[in-house]
Amino acid sequence: MWRKLIFGFIVVPLGVVLIALAVVNRKPVQLNLDPFGALDPTIAFEAPLFLFLLGAFALGLVVGGIATWAGQGKWRQLARDEAREARDWRRQADRLEKELEGLDASPRRARLPAD
């Protein structure tokens, strides 16, 4: 339910805005990655502005996903440990259940009254 609301109120309008920006900003612009060479940059790219906007959005998604994945590492480790422990307890319960069934299936000796 919450995911659908978040998707509807955040992702859809953001997508509409990005598409509108992509349609309006089709002229090539220069992205200068050299802070010291403003007049003659050594590292510069020329592309339509919407490509830089979409690239920044994609980079943000990737960085956010990696940060979330790294932050949840301790919970994934805990889940693996708990699953391993539950599996061990289940094996032990099955083994004890089989032993109990073996004891129940063995013929019972009749008790003789003590003289």
Summary of the structure (lengths in Angstrom):
residues: 115
radius of gyration: 32.8
end to end distance: 76.7
largest distance: 116.0
contacts: 217
relative contact order: 0.06
helix: 69%
strand: 9%
